[in-house]
Amino acid sequence: MLVLLVKTLSGTHRLVLLGLLLVLLAVVVLSLQVGAVKITAGEALAILVHKMGGAATGFSSQQEAVLLSIRLPRLVLGMLVGAALGVAGASLQGLFRNPLVEPGLIGVSSGAALFAVAAIVFGAALPDLGSVLAGPVMLPVAAFAGGLLTTLLTYKLGQREGKVEITILILAGIAINALAGALIGLCIYYADDAALRTFTFWNMGDLGGASWNRLQIAVPMMLVPTFFLTFLGKQLNALALGESEAYHLGVKVEQVKYTIILLSSMAVGAAVSLTGIIGFVGLVVPHILRMAFGPDHQLVLPAAVLTGAIVLVLGDLFARTVVAPSELPIGIVTALLGGPFFIWILMNAKRKRTL
């Protein structure tokens, strides 16, 4: 994906992406080393070489088990989720031409949360469904389906005469979010203590349940929409001039709208289904990139992929070390770090307007 993108970018943009890629590699190495079981970079490399069939020594069986079964799948899931949330947020902000837009606005997160709590509270009452989607599979499948269905409903409500009206779409998203919130409250009213606890921790976001089996589901569901969203920078640049101007420049406006909304809902729905709700990544990451490198979506979108992965891996590293041996839900960490940062952005923008 990066090779294809590099061919379409200017020299400056290539340097920016190369810098972000190097930062991501450094963060990956740091994340693999830090934890309750210390693993040096050399030991991690030796474990990976041994796993691929090479002759390598100098590590313990405990280190090998921790790296391959816990840290590596958690790291991969964190990068996928961060990349998906980052590029989805940047795409939707470009589509709505509003820097305050985030993926939850179109109903993905609330719909996923609604179906997740329904599966937790009422799943045991459906034996046939439980036998098909048993164990840890039922929750992510239900959450993904809920996110996708509510997004399609929001999109349908936002249409008028075959065209998507952005204002109506935003209002429809607000209404769907409010309705989903009420239904979540109703489900919680009937939940027992165990179900309530399960949903509470899922709702706060967590990468602790990462495994290679879950990654087999996560990779196609997040990687495919993330890949295609990254190549829509030219169309979003045209839309920034206005829909009429974009149409005269040859952009199929309605098709681009539908594509961005569908791909964003798939990426975010898959992320939410596997990790719970992780806020502020899709909102703050595009802001950071536009402040640093400008509004060109041909750079912002691929940079959002890398920066989203960096932010979430760093957030997860903080979450699992700050209160070790316990760990904080990563949704709390992103909210604690992203909330003040976003307030600072708003205050800074307000100050500049008054000067």
C-alpha positions in Angstrom: 0.0 0.0 0.0 2.8 2.5 0.9 4.6 1.7 -2.3 1.6 2.6 -4.4 1.1 5.8 -2.4 4.7 6.9 -2.6 4.5 6.9 -6.4 1.7 9.5 -6.3 3.2 11.8 -3.7 5.6 14.7 -3.9 9.1 14.6 -2.4 8.1 16.5 0.8 5.1 14.2 1.4 7.3 11.1 0.9 9.7 12.4 3.6 6.8 13.0 6.0 5.5 9.4 5.5 9.0 8.0 5.8 9.5 9.9 9.1 6.1 8.6 10.5 7.0 5.1 9.4 10.3 5.3 11.3 8.5 6.6 14.4 6.0 3.7 14.1 8.9 1.2 13.9 10.5 2.7 17.0 7.2 2.5 18.9 6.7 -1.1 17.8 10.1 -2.1 19.1 9.5 -0.3 22.3 6.1 -1.9 22.8 7.5 -5.4 22.3 10.1 -4.9 24.9 8.2 -3.2 27.8 6.0 -5.1 30.2 6.0 -7.3 33.2 8.3 -9.7 31.4 11.3 -7.8 30.1 12.4 -8.7 26.5 15.2 -6.9 24.8 15.2 -6.0 21.1 17.8 -8.8 20.5 15.8 -11.4 22.3 12.6 -10.4 20.4 14.5 -10.7 17.1 15.9 -14.1 18.2 12.4 -15.3 19.1 11.0 -14.3 15.7 13.9 -16.0 13.9 13.3 -19.1 15.9 9.6 -19.0 15.1 10.3 -18.8 11.4 12.5 -21.9 11.6 15.9 -20.4 12.1 18.5 -21.4 14.7 18.4 -18.8 17.5 19.0 -19.0 21.2 19.4 -16.6 24.2 15.8 -16.4 25.3 13.5 -18.3 27.7 10.4 -20.2 27.0 8.4 -17.7 29.1 9.7 -14.8 26.9 8.8 -16.6 23.8 5.3 -17.4 25.0 4.7 -13.8 26.2 6.0 -12.3 22.9 4.2 -14.6 20.5 0.9 -15.2 22.3 0.3 -11.8 24.1 2.4 -8.9 23.0 2.6 -9.5 19.2 -1.1 -10.1 18.5 -1.9 -7.2 20.8 0.5 -4.9 19.0 -0.9 -5.9 15.6 -4.5 -5.4 16.7 -3.6 -2.0 18.2 -1.9 -0.9 14.9 -4.9 -2.1 12.8 -7.5 -0.4 15.1 -5.5 2.9 15.3 -5.0 3.0 11.5 -8.7 2.3 10.9 -9.9 5.0 13.3 -7.3 7.5 12.1 -8.1 7.3 8.4 -11.8 7.0 9.0 -11.8 10.1 11.0 -9.8 12.0 8.4 -12.0 10.8 5.6 -15.3 11.8 7.3 -13.9 15.2 8.3 -13.0 15.8 4.7 -16.3 14.6 3.5 -18.3 16.7 5.9 -15.8 19.6 5.6 -16.0 19.9 9.3 -13.1 19.3 11.7 -15.4 18.4 14.6 -16.7 15.3 12.9 -15.7 11.9 14.2 -16.6 8.4 13.2 -19.3 8.0 15.9 -21.3 10.8 14.3 -22.8 8.5 11.7 -24.0 5.9 14.3 -21.2 3.3 14.0 -20.1 3.3 17.6 -23.6 3.6 19.2 -25.0 0.9 16.9 -22.1 -1.4 17.7 -22.6 -0.8 21.4 -26.3 -1.4 21.2 -25.9 -4.8 19.5 -23.1 -5.7 21.8 -25.1 -5.1 25.0 -28.0 -6.9 23.5 -25.8 -9.9 22.8 -24.4 -9.8 26.3 -27.7 -9.4 28.1 -30.0 -11.5 25.9 -27.6 -13.9 24.1 -28.1 -16.7 26.6 -31.8 -16.6 25.9 -31.2 -17.6 22.3 -29.8 -21.1 22.4 -29.8 -21.6 18.6 -27.9 -18.4 18.0 -25.6 -19.2 20.9 -24.7 -22.5 19.4 -23.7 -20.9 16.1 -21.9 -17.8 17.5 -20.7 -19.3 20.7 -18.1 -17.9 23.1 -15.9 -14.9 22.1 -17.2 -14.8 18.5 -20.7 -13.7 19.3 -19.8 -10.3 20.7 -17.6 -9.0 17.9 -20.0 -10.3 15.2 -23.0 -8.7 16.9 -21.2 -5.4 17.4 -20.0 -5.3 13.8 -23.4 -6.0 12.5 -24.9 -3.3 14.7 -22.4 -0.7 13.5 -23.0 -1.5 9.9 -26.8 -1.6 10.1 -27.1 1.7 12.0 -24.8 3.4 9.5 -26.8 2.2 6.6 -30.0 3.4 8.3 -28.4 6.8 8.9 -27.3 7.0 5.3 -30.8 6.1 4.1 -32.3 8.8 6.2 -29.8 11.3 4.9 -30.8 10.8 1.3 -33.2 13.1 -0.6 -34.1 12.5 -4.2 -31.3 10.0 -4.5 -28.6 12.4 -3.2 -27.0 12.5 0.3 -27.7 15.8 2.1 -24.8 16.3 4.5 -26.9 18.4 6.9 -29.7 15.8 7.0 -27.2 13.0 7.4 -25.6 14.7 10.5 -29.0 15.3 12.0 -30.0 11.6 11.3 -26.8 10.5 13.0 -27.6 12.5 16.1 -31.1 11.0 16.2 -29.8 7.5 15.7 -27.2 8.0 18.4 -29.8 9.2 20.8 -32.2 6.3 20.0 -29.4 3.8 20.4 -28.4 5.3 23.7 -32.0 4.9 25.0 -32.1 1.3 23.9 -28.7 0.6 25.5 -30.1 2.0 28.8 -33.2 -0.3 28.4 -30.9 -3.3 27.9 -28.8 -2.4 30.9 -32.0 -2.1 33.0 -32.6 -5.8 32.4 -29.0 -6.9 32.8 -27.7 -8.9 35.7 -24.4 -8.0 37.5 -22.2 -10.2 35.3 -23.7 -8.8 32.1 -23.4 -5.3 33.3 -19.8 -5.7 34.3 -19.0 -7.3 30.9 -20.6 -4.5 28.9 -19.0 -1.8 31.1 -15.5 -3.1 30.5 -16.2 -3.6 26.8 -17.6 -0.1 26.4 -14.4 1.4 27.9 -12.2 -0.2 25.1 -9.6 -2.8 25.6 -6.9 -4.6 23.6 -6.3 -7.2 26.2 -8.4 -9.8 24.4 -6.1 -9.9 21.3 -5.3 -13.3 19.9 -4.2 -14.7 16.6 -7.7 -16.3 16.1 -9.4 -12.9 16.5 -6.8 -11.3 14.2 -7.9 -13.6 11.5 -11.3 -11.8 11.7 -9.8 -8.4 12.2 -7.3 -8.2 9.4 -9.7 -8.4 6.4 -12.5 -6.4 8.1 -10.2 -3.4 8.9 -7.4 -3.7 6.4 -9.5 -3.7 3.3 -11.6 -0.5 4.0 -8.5 1.2 5.4 -6.6 0.5 2.2 -9.2 1.9 -0.1 -9.9 5.0 2.1 -6.2 5.9 1.8 -6.5 6.5 -2.0 -9.4 8.9 -1.8 -7.3 12.0 -1.1 -7.7 13.6 -4.6 -11.5 13.3 -4.5 -11.6 14.8 -1.0 -9.4 17.7 -2.1 -11.9 18.4 -4.9 -14.8 18.2 -2.5 -13.1 20.7 -0.2 -13.9 23.3 -3.0 -17.6 22.4 -2.9 -19.7 19.7 -4.4 -20.6 21.7 -7.5 -16.9 22.4 -8.2 -15.9 18.8 -7.5 -18.6 17.6 -10.0 -17.2 19.9 -12.7 -13.7 18.6 -12.0 -14.9 15.1 -12.9 -15.5 13.7 -9.4 -18.6 11.4 -9.0 -19.8 13.2 -5.9 -22.5 10.8 -4.8 -20.4 7.7 -5.4 -17.6 9.2 -3.4 -20.0 10.0 -0.5 -21.4 6.5 -0.4 -17.9 4.9 -0.7 -16.5 7.0 2.2 -19.4 6.4 4.5 -19.6 2.7 3.7 -15.8 2.1 4.1 -15.6 4.2 7.2 -18.4 2.4 8.8 -16.9 -1.0 8.0 -13.4 0.0 9.4 -14.8 1.6 12.6 -17.4 -1.1 13.1 -14.8 -3.8 12.9 -12.5 -1.9 15.2 -15.3 -1.3 17.8 -16.5 -4.9 17.6 -13.1 -6.2 18.6 -11.9 -3.7 21.1 -14.9 -1.8 22.3 -15.3 2.0 22.0 -12.0 3.9 21.8 -12.6 7.6 21.5 -10.7 10.6 20.3 -8.3 8.8 17.9 -10.4 9.5 14.9 -11.0 13.1 16.0 -7.6 14.2 17.2 -5.3 12.5 14.8 -6.5 14.4 11.7 -6.2 17.6 13.6 -2.6 16.9 14.5 -1.8 16.2 10.9 -3.5 19.2 9.5 -1.8 21.5 12.0 1.6 20.0 11.2 1.4 19.4 7.4 -1.6 21.3 6.0 -5.0 20.1 4.7 -3.9 18.1 1.6 -5.8 14.9 1.9 -3.3 13.1 -0.3 -0.9 13.4 2.6 -3.4 13.5 5.5 -5.1 10.1 4.7 -1.9 7.9 4.5 -0.4 9.9 7.4 -3.5 9.3 9.4 -3.0 5.5 9.0 0.5 5.7 10.4 -0.2 8.3 13.1 -3.4 6.5 14.3 -1.3 3.3 14.7 1.4 5.2 16.6 -1.1 6.9 18.9 -2.9 3.7 19.8 0.2 1.6 20.3 1.6 4.4 22.6 -1.7 4.6 24.4 -1.8 0.9 24.9 1.8 0.9 26.2 0.8 3.5 28.7 -2.4 1.7 29.7 -0.6 -1.6 30.5 2.4 -0.1 32.3 1.1 2.9 34.3 -0.7 0.8 36.9 1.3 -2.5 36.4 0.7 -5.3 37.1 -2.9 -4.3 36.4 -3.8 -2.3 33.3 -6.2 0.6 32.4 -8.8 0.2 29.6 -7.3 2.0 26.6 -10.5 3.9 26.0 -9.9 5.7 29.3 -6.3 6.5 28.3 -7.3 8.0 24.9 -10.0 10.1 26.5 -7.7 11.4 29.3 -5.1 12.3 26.7 -7.2 13.3 23.8 -9.8 15.3 25.7 -7.4 18.0 27.1 -5.5 18.1 23.8 -8.7 18.8 21.9 -9.7 21.5 24.4 -6.3 23.1 23.8 -7.0 23.0 20.0 -10.3 24.7 20.5 -8.9 27.3 22.8 -6.0 28.0 20.5 -8.4 28.4 17.5 -10.6 30.8 19.6 -7.6 32.9 20.6 -6.4 33.2 17.0 -9.9 34.4 15.9 -9.9 37.1 18.5 -6.5 38.5 17.5 
